[in-house]
């Protein structure tokens, strides 16, 4: 028999919660855990023979309250969460939940800035050092950061994009200092570990949110400053699977330009959605030929597939540069049909 809630450990509560949620939901939860956590919880679950219905209800209610508190914190911060929970659960119960969360919860730096209007953030940071701007933008949502980057002077844009891409880790002291200036009010749960942010993926996400003219200005400048970095960014800005976002006319143009061998190899391991889009934009004879070839094709090397897809993406970039196809982006690249 499982002990009463007050006597249970965190592991036991977690195990009981997973039992209550059922095997399908528990399996989904397992996907987000480490091997060590899975092993620990599985052992704990295997030791549960019988669960008191009252204890079960208490655990589920506790989990629900904590989930609500985390949601409230993400909406408006710890102060907002405390106010809402006090009205719903009473002051003592609310304080207990908040205290439990703030001992382990790590609120991502610049959370307040992600809720602000991009124009407000821009107004504050536009005169800051480029490294400070890069740090702040790397913590914002990609669309928000893209709007701000587009609004900065052109001579700064490539430099800031490069700083985001090459950013490794920043000490908590520096982050806290910048937050203090930006908001005048620090979160009590800023992580004390070195926080990794930035990187090529971060700048790709930001550039995907800017308009085409800004992207071109930044990439042209990066080509001069750091050609290898520019090429790496270009590789990640449009991947083979993104073909599904293109219009039919563009896809038909791409099919005509690409080598059949590259298309077949790429389709061999692509998603069903990509296959459907490409087959739809081929002649029936060509599509049937591709399908037959894929059926008899033996095992393929991942490196060969990646190289084939890279060649196709390179053709797509070339066609876009020449204006023969359009890739929808943020900013002013709306398409009128």
Backbone torsions as a table, in degrees:
resi	resn	phi	psi	omega
1	UNK	NA	131.7	179.3
2	UNK	-71.2	139.5	-179.4
3	UNK	-68.8	164.6	178.5
4	UNK	-63.8	156.9	-173.1
5	UNK	-51.4	-44.7	-174.1
6	UNK	-66.0	-21.6	-178.6
7	UNK	-96.3	-5.2	-174.3
8	UNK	-84.9	148.4	175.6
9	UNK	-84.6	169.8	177.8
10	UNK	-61.5	-38.2	179.7
11	UNK	-64.5	-41.6	-179.1
12	UNK	-66.7	-38.7	178.1
13	UNK	-64.5	-42.3	179.8
14	UNK	-63.5	-42.4	179.6
15	UNK	-63.3	-43.7	179.9
16	UNK	-65.0	-37.8	178.4
17	UNK	-62.7	-44.2	179.9
18	UNK	-64.7	-37.7	176.7
19	UNK	-62.4	-41.7	-178.6
20	UNK	-68.6	-32.4	-178.2
21	UNK	-75.7	-21.1	179.2
22	UNK	95.4	162.8	-173.4
23	UNK	-64.4	-38.2	-177.0
24	UNK	-66.5	-48.4	179.2
25	UNK	-66.0	-41.1	179.6
26	UNK	-60.9	-39.2	178.3
27	UNK	-62.6	-38.2	177.7
28	UNK	-65.8	-38.8	178.5
29	UNK	-65.0	-40.5	-179.5
30	UNK	-57.3	-31.6	-178.5
31	UNK	-62.0	-21.6	-177.4
32	UNK	-101.6	7.9	-177.4
33	UNK	-108.7	159.7	175.9
34	UNK	-79.7	165.1	179.1
35	UNK	-60.2	-38.7	-179.7
36	UNK	-64.4	-43.0	179.4
37	UNK	-65.9	-40.0	178.6
38	UNK	-62.3	-45.0	179.9
39	UNK	-62.3	-43.3	-178.5
40	UNK	-63.6	-45.2	-178.6
41	UNK	-69.4	-37.3	179.8
42	UNK	-63.3	-42.5	176.9
43	UNK	-62.5	-40.6	-179.5
44	UNK	-66.3	-42.7	179.9
45	UNK	-64.7	-41.4	-178.2
46	UNK	-63.3	-22.1	-178.9
47	UNK	-87.9	-5.6	179.8
48	UNK	-85.9	120.4	-178.5
49	UNK	-99.7	-42.3	-176.5
50	UNK	-146.4	141.3	-176.8
51	UNK	-121.2	124.3	176.4
52	UNK	-68.1	131.4	-176.4
53	UNK	-61.0	-33.7	179.7
54	UNK	-67.3	-44.3	178.6
55	UNK	-62.8	-42.9	179.7
56	UNK	-57.7	-46.2	-179.8
57	UNK	-64.6	-38.3	179.8
58	UNK	-64.6	-42.3	179.8
59	UNK	-64.1	-45.6	180.0
60	UNK	-63.2	-40.7	179.3
61	UNK	-65.2	-40.4	179.2
62	UNK	-63.5	-44.4	178.3
63	UNK	-61.4	-43.0	180.0
64	UNK	-62.2	-41.6	179.9
65	UNK	-65.2	-40.2	179.3
66	UNK	-67.1	-41.4	178.4
67	UNK	-62.1	-41.4	177.7
68	UNK	-63.7	-41.8	-179.7
69	UNK	-62.1	-43.6	178.2
70	UNK	-62.9	-38.1	178.6
71	UNK	-65.4	-42.7	178.8
72	UNK	-64.1	-38.4	178.4
73	UNK	-63.0	-41.9	-179.9
74	UNK	-67.5	-28.6	180.0
75	UNK	-76.2	-45.4	-173.3
76	UNK	-146.1	15.0	177.1
77	UNK	93.6	175.6	-175.8
78	UNK	-66.6	-38.0	179.2
79	UNK	-61.1	-43.1	178.9
80	UNK	-64.7	-44.5	179.7
81	UNK	-60.2	-42.1	-178.9
82	UNK	-63.1	-43.2	-179.0
83	UNK	-63.2	-46.2	-178.7
84	UNK	-65.6	-43.9	-178.2
85	UNK	-67.3	-34.8	177.6
86	UNK	-61.9	-40.5	179.7
87	UNK	-68.7	-34.0	-176.4
88	UNK	-85.7	-38.6	-170.6
89	UNK	-117.6	-10.4	-174.4
90	UNK	97.9	153.9	-172.7
91	UNK	-61.4	-45.9	-175.2
92	UNK	-66.1	-46.9	-179.3
93	UNK	-65.2	-41.3	179.7
94	UNK	-62.7	-44.5	-179.7
95	UNK	-62.7	-36.7	179.1
96	UNK	-63.2	-43.6	-179.7
97	UNK	-66.9	-46.1	-179.3
98	UNK	-62.1	-43.7	179.7
99	UNK	-62.7	-39.7	179.6
100	UNK	-65.2	-39.6	-179.7
101	UNK	-70.1	-45.1	-173.7
102	UNK	-71.9	-10.6	175.4
103	UNK	-79.5	-21.3	-177.5
104	UNK	-126.7	-20.2	-176.1
105	UNK	-72.3	134.6	176.5
106	UNK	-110.7	106.3	178.7
107	UNK	-79.6	126.1	-176.8
108	UNK	-63.3	134.3	179.7
109	UNK	-55.2	148.9	177.8
110	UNK	65.0	28.0	177.6
111	UNK	-58.9	-40.0	-179.7
112	UNK	-63.1	-35.1	-178.2
113	UNK	-69.4	-30.9	179.7
114	UNK	-69.3	-17.8	178.1
115	UNK	-94.0	-5.6	-176.5
116	UNK	-88.4	160.3	175.5
117	UNK	-70.6	135.4	-178.9
118	UNK	-53.3	-35.8	-179.6
119	UNK	-64.1	-35.7	178.7
120	UNK	-67.8	-43.8	179.0
121	UNK	-64.1	-44.2	178.7
122	UNK	-57.5	-43.4	-178.3
123	UNK	-59.0	-33.3	-178.9
124	UNK	-82.3	-41.7	-168.3
125	UNK	-92.9	-11.8	-171.2
126	UNK	-61.0	-23.5	179.5
127	UNK	-101.9	6.7	179.8
128	UNK	-80.4	169.4	176.5
129	UNK	-63.2	142.7	-179.5
130	UNK	-52.4	-35.4	-179.8
131	UNK	-68.1	-36.3	177.4
132	UNK	-66.6	-43.2	178.2
133	UNK	-61.7	-44.2	-179.6
134	UNK	-60.5	-42.4	-180.0
135	UNK	-62.0	-47.2	-179.0
136	UNK	-63.8	-46.4	-178.9
137	UNK	-61.5	-34.6	-177.9
138	UNK	-67.6	-17.6	178.6
139	UNK	-96.2	-12.1	-178.7
140	UNK	-82.5	166.7	172.8
141	UNK	-63.7	147.8	-174.2
142	UNK	-57.0	-44.0	-178.7
143	UNK	-64.8	-42.2	179.6
144	UNK	-63.8	-45.3	179.5
145	UNK	-65.4	-36.1	178.9
146	UNK	-63.4	-40.8	178.4
147	UNK	-62.6	-43.4	-179.0
148	UNK	-66.9	-44.6	-179.9
149	UNK	-61.4	-38.7	179.1
150	UNK	-64.1	-27.7	-175.4
151	UNK	-89.1	-11.0	178.8
152	UNK	-77.6	158.2	177.7
153	UNK	-55.2	141.5	-176.5
154	UNK	-56.9	-36.6	-177.1
155	UNK	-67.9	-14.8	179.2
156	UNK	-96.2	-24.5	-168.3
157	UNK	-60.3	-49.5	-178.7
158	UNK	-64.7	-39.4	-179.8
159	UNK	-61.9	-44.4	-178.9
160	UNK	-68.9	-40.4	177.6
161	UNK	-59.8	-41.9	179.3
162	UNK	-65.4	-39.7	-179.8
163	UNK	-65.1	-37.8	177.1
164	UNK	-64.4	-44.6	-176.7
165	UNK	-64.7	-34.3	-175.6
166	UNK	-98.5	3.3	-179.4
167	UNK	-71.1	134.5	-177.8
168	UNK	-107.0	-80.3	179.2
169	UNK	-139.4	152.9	-178.0
170	UNK	-127.9	136.3	-177.5
171	UNK	-67.1	148.9	179.8
172	UNK	-60.3	-29.9	179.8
173	UNK	-63.8	-43.9	-180.0
174	UNK	-66.6	-44.2	179.3
175	UNK	-60.4	-45.1	-179.2
176	UNK	-62.8	-39.7	-179.4
177	UNK	-64.1	-43.9	-179.9
178	UNK	-68.0	-40.0	176.7
179	UNK	-60.9	-40.6	-177.9
180	UNK	-61.5	-39.3	179.0
181	UNK	-71.5	-40.4	-175.8
182	UNK	-71.8	-39.3	-175.4
183	UNK	-114.5	-21.9	-175.7
184	UNK	66.8	12.1	-178.6
185	UNK	-154.5	105.7	-176.9
186	UNK	-82.6	148.5	172.9
187	UNK	-74.3	144.3	-178.1
188	UNK	-78.6	-4.2	-175.1
189	UNK	-118.7	26.1	177.3
190	UNK	-63.2	133.1	-177.1
191	UNK	-59.0	142.3	178.4
192	UNK	-94.4	1.3	175.2
193	UNK	-90.3	160.5	174.5
194	UNK	-65.4	128.3	-174.8
195	UNK	-98.3	122.7	178.3
196	UNK	-87.7	133.4	177.6
197	UNK	-151.6	-176.7	178.6
198	UNK	70.4	-152.2	-177.3
199	UNK	95.4	170.7	-177.2
200	UNK	-61.3	-42.7	-179.8
201	UNK	-59.4	-37.5	-179.7
202	UNK	-65.3	-44.8	-178.7
203	UNK	-70.1	-31.6	176.1
204	UNK	-62.6	-44.5	178.7
205	UNK	-61.9	-40.3	178.8
206	UNK	-65.7	-46.3	-178.0
207	UNK	-66.5	-29.7	176.4
208	UNK	-67.3	-15.4	-179.9
209	UNK	-98.4	-4.9	-179.6
210	UNK	-93.8	167.7	178.1
211	UNK	-75.9	165.8	-174.3
212	UNK	-62.0	-39.1	-178.4
213	UNK	-65.0	-42.3	178.9
214	UNK	-65.0	-43.0	179.4
215	UNK	-58.9	-44.8	-178.6
216	UNK	-63.9	-41.9	179.2
217	UNK	-60.1	-45.3	-178.6
218	UNK	-66.9	-46.8	-177.1
219	UNK	-67.0	-37.2	176.9
220	UNK	-62.0	-41.0	179.8
221	UNK	-69.1	-39.8	178.9
222	UNK	-66.7	-32.1	176.3
223	UNK	-57.1	-35.9	-179.6
224	UNK	-80.6	-45.3	-175.1
225	UNK	-72.5	-44.3	-174.6
226	UNK	-151.7	83.5	-176.2
227	UNK	-56.6	-38.1	-178.5
228	UNK	-66.2	-42.3	178.2
229	UNK	-64.6	-42.4	179.6
230	UNK	-59.6	-42.5	-179.8
231	UNK	-66.5	-40.2	179.0
232	UNK	-63.9	-40.5	178.0
233	UNK	-64.8	-43.9	-179.7
234	UNK	-60.1	-40.0	-179.1
235	UNK	-60.7	-33.5	-174.1
236	UNK	-94.4	-10.1	-175.8
237	UNK	-75.5	-28.3	176.1
238	UNK	-141.1	117.5	-179.8
239	UNK	-106.0	165.4	-174.6
240	UNK	-54.5	-42.8	-177.6
241	UNK	-64.2	-18.2	179.8
242	UNK	-72.4	-4.5	177.5
243	UNK	-55.4	-30.2	-178.2
244	UNK	-64.4	-16.1	-178.8
245	UNK	-87.0	-7.7	-176.8
246	UNK	-85.7	157.9	177.3
247	UNK	-78.2	162.6	-175.0
248	UNK	-59.7	-40.9	-178.9
249	UNK	-61.5	-41.3	179.2
250	UNK	-65.6	-41.9	-179.6
251	UNK	-63.8	-40.7	178.0
252	UNK	-62.2	-38.3	177.8
253	UNK	-64.7	-41.0	-179.5
254	UNK	-65.0	-43.3	179.9
255	UNK	-59.1	-40.3	-179.9
256	UNK	-67.4	-31.8	-176.0
257	UNK	-81.6	-30.3	-172.3
258	UNK	-84.4	154.1	174.3
259	UNK	-71.4	136.5	179.2
260	UNK	-57.6	-37.9	-179.0
261	UNK	-62.0	-39.2	178.7
262	UNK	-67.4	-40.5	-179.9
263	UNK	-65.2	-45.3	180.0
264	UNK	-61.7	-45.4	-178.8
265	UNK	-63.7	-42.0	-179.7
266	UNK	-67.2	-40.6	-179.1
267	UNK	-70.1	-23.4	-178.1
268	UNK	-56.5	-32.9	-177.2
269	UNK	-122.7	11.4	-177.5
270	UNK	-81.8	170.9	178.3
271	UNK	-72.1	160.7	179.2
272	UNK	-61.7	-34.2	-180.0
273	UNK	-63.5	-42.8	179.0
274	UNK	-64.5	-44.0	179.8
275	UNK	-58.7	-46.5	-178.0
276	UNK	-60.9	-43.6	-178.8
277	UNK	-63.6	-43.7	-178.9
278	UNK	-71.2	-43.4	179.1
279	UNK	-61.3	-36.4	-179.2
280	UNK	-64.3	-26.5	-176.9
281	UNK	-103.4	17.6	173.0
282	UNK	-112.4	165.4	171.0
283	UNK	-68.8	155.0	-179.1
284	UNK	-59.8	-38.8	179.9
285	UNK	-63.4	-44.2	-178.8
286	UNK	-64.8	-44.3	-179.8
287	UNK	-61.0	-44.6	179.6
288	UNK	-63.8	-38.6	178.4
289	UNK	-63.1	-43.4	178.8
290	UNK	-62.2	-45.1	-178.4
291	UNK	-62.1	-42.2	178.4
292	UNK	-62.5	-42.8	-178.5
293	UNK	-66.2	-38.0	179.8
294	UNK	-67.2	-33.5	-179.2
295	UNK	-66.9	-36.5	-177.3
296	UNK	-92.8	-6.1	-178.5
297	UNK	-70.4	132.8	178.7
298	UNK	-80.4	-164.9	179.0
299	UNK	-60.0	144.8	-179.8
300	UNK	-122.7	149.9	178.7
301	UNK	-81.4	138.3	179.5
302	UNK	-57.7	-39.2	-179.0
303	UNK	-62.4	-38.5	179.3
304	UNK	-65.9	-39.7	179.0
305	UNK	-65.3	-46.4	-179.1
306	UNK	-61.2	-39.1	178.8
307	UNK	-66.6	-40.2	178.1
308	UNK	-64.4	-43.8	179.0
309	UNK	-65.6	-36.2	178.3
310	UNK	-64.2	-37.9	178.3
311	UNK	-66.0	-39.0	178.5
312	UNK	-66.3	-44.4	178.7
313	UNK	-62.3	-37.7	178.2
314	UNK	-62.0	-40.2	177.2
315	UNK	-65.1	-40.7	178.9
316	UNK	-61.7	-43.6	178.9
317	UNK	-63.3	-40.1	179.8
318	UNK	-64.6	-42.8	179.5
319	UNK	-65.1	-35.3	177.8
320	UNK	-68.8	-43.4	-179.5
321	UNK	-59.2	-35.4	-178.6
322	UNK	-85.6	-0.9	177.4
323	UNK	80.7	10.6	-177.6
324	UNK	-81.5	-23.2	172.8
325	UNK	-135.3	164.7	-179.8
326	UNK	-125.1	130.0	173.8
327	UNK	-105.3	117.0	-178.5
328	UNK	-65.1	132.3	-179.7
329	UNK	-134.7	-176.2	176.9
330	UNK	-74.5	-179.9	176.5
331	UNK	73.9	-127.4	-170.7
332	UNK	-100.6	19.5	-177.7
333	UNK	-93.0	38.3	174.8
334	UNK	-67.9	143.1	-177.3
335	UNK	-106.2	127.4	178.6
336	UNK	-106.7	122.4	-178.3
337	UNK	-100.0	NA	NA
